[in-house]
Amino acid sequence: MKIAVIGTGYVGLVTGTCFSEVGHDVTCVDIDAAKIEALRFGRIPIYEPGLDEMVALNVEHGRLSFTTDLKAAIEKALFVFIAVGTPPLEDGTADLKHVLAAAKSIGDYINGYKIVVNKSTVPVGTAEKVRNTIEATLRERKMRFDFDVVSNPEFLREGCAIDDFMNPDRIVIGCSDCRTEVLMKELYASFIRDGHPVMTMDTTSSEMTKYAANAMLAMKISFINEIATICERVGANVEDVRNGIGSDSRIGYQFIFPGIGYGGSCFPKDVQALVSTARTAGHEPRLLKSVEEVNQTQKTALLRKVEAYYDGDLTGKRFAMWGLSFKPETDDVREAPSLLLIDALVKAGAEVQAYDPKAMREAQRYLGPRAGVTYAEDSYSALQNCDALLIVTEWSYFKNPDFDRMKTLLKAPVIFDGRNIFSTDLVKMLGFDYDSIGRAPVLAHSQARATRLKAVV
Ligand SMILES: NC(=O)c1ccc[n+]([C@@H]2O[C@H](COP(=O)([O-])OP(=O)(O)OC[C@H]3O[C@@H](n4cnc5c(N)ncnc54)[C@H](O)[C@@H]3O)[C@@H](O)[C@H]2O)c1
């Protein structure tokens, strides 16, 4: 089937590539000419494991192409996917300007029956707005074409996006037209052969499903982070508590890892957008507000620990930072705790020497040139002449470092771990001062510091 995907970012590029992988004819369109140019030269603008090989193969076989020519892409396609960004406005509401601009382009270039599929995460009522925009544009053109608007939210996770897209837990389709439903199921037939369900519903419920899913996952993270804070206060170990509750099949282990808060381009903005939707509908969403508030506080947890350790004076201190992306296996730094942390440390008079295997270019783009921030070539050179190490993203290979080498590079053996990647017993044995989330600090070097840190939690 012929598909156009408008928006070639994390979702659009993966969606287009995976559809081409199962034999569909896909044109990915973007208004960012530099991005399209790079893709045409085989350069993938994002880091997503396995994506570069899959793009190259499908381009080679002629099933996948990239263009800025919206007209040609829309005219050729039966399915037109909208996969553009929906960033938050000042009040938390999702900004639909890119979605409606894409809808306007569809109205400008539609030349026959089309199925317009909204893959962007959008508030309830957006399918209707997209339909109205296309109809208004067609009226201006004094033309009439049959088309349908479908809501088809995307649940992929950055870092394992290809596997998630190729083997989805479910496919949610919001539509009201039987012919469209049959065609949508046909489009996805290759992804559901092993029994994963296609769930059809009205567009409002489909749009709501995406927000409810992300809010639920964000809630699990804020829940365990709140439990971690209580553990610190009462002297419990949150990792034991996590195992204790995760083994309960009603709870499960997923999304209950304590840390320094959720980030990324989805959870923060989607929780805010759902809060805004609820308020507009006349309901004050107290639970969702708390999820957000707990997360904001958690993002500063590591900073508070660092400040306590150094008696509130970070002037002239130099910190190594391992990890910049909001989670491992991606270069995405949108809303990453690292950015907030770097900002606060530099403002407090400290320097940061950061290392991330994939996200340094993105972090530099977001932070801009900034005095006091340097980027190291590898995880060990980041430690050189630093007072302590801060662990911000749990990339796998940070988990088993050469601790002896770390000790020779750091000025003092001190680690603040925002992701609980080391066992407290191990670092204690190795003679590090170590503070993590929801566990008692290990202080090999100073009893006075132990008392101060206990007071801060
Ligand atoms: N990133 C994720 O993990 C993820 C997962 C599920 C859903 N989503 C949702 O999918 C949507 C897209 O997210 P993303 O992370 O891929 O965004 P992104 O910012 O990475 O990519 C969006 C792309 O759309 C392009 N664009 C904007 N307006 C356009 C227009 N009028 N015509 C053509 N191209 C246009 C931009 O240039 C950009 O390349 C969002 O609504 C997001 O909430 C994201």
The ligand as a Gaussian input file, in Angstrom:
#p B3LYP/6-31G(d) Opt

LIG

0 1
 N        9.235000      10.234000      20.657000
 C        8.509000       9.239000      21.142000
 O        9.007000       8.323000      21.780000
 C        7.019000       9.204000      20.890000
 C        6.307000       8.018000      21.164000
 C        4.949000       7.995000      20.920000
 C        4.302000       9.123000      20.435000
 N        5.018000      10.263000      20.201000
 C        4.306000      11.432000      19.667000
 O        4.574000      11.484000      18.260000
 C        4.643000      12.852000      17.832000
 C        5.970000      13.114000      17.149000
 O        6.991000      12.961000      18.112000
 P        8.541000      12.904000      17.696000
 O        9.291000      12.620000      18.942000
 O        8.699000      12.014000      16.519000
 O        8.758000      14.423000      17.233000
 P       10.044000      15.037000      16.503000
 O       10.121000      16.435000      17.000000
 O       11.214000      14.133000      16.668000
 O        9.673000      15.035000      14.937000
 C        8.659000      15.825000      14.392000
 C        9.053000      16.114000      12.940000
 O        7.939000      16.748000      12.286000
 C        8.446000      17.715000      11.375000
 N        7.363000      18.646000      11.037000
 C        6.792000      19.586000      11.826000
 N        5.811000      20.210000      11.143000
 C        5.749000      19.648000       9.915000
 C        4.931000      19.861000       8.753000
 N        3.953000      20.755000       8.775000
 N        5.152000      19.110000       7.650000
 C        6.148000      18.191000       7.639000
 N        6.943000      17.937000       8.701000
 C        6.746000      18.656000       9.835000
 C        9.613000      18.329000      12.125000
 O       10.501000      18.994000      11.269000
 C       10.224000      17.074000      12.788000
 O       11.204000      16.490000      11.959000
 C        4.389000      13.690000      19.060000
 O        3.028000      14.014000      19.148000
 C        4.770000      12.759000      20.192000
 O        4.104000      13.068000      21.395000
 C        6.350000      10.325000      20.405000

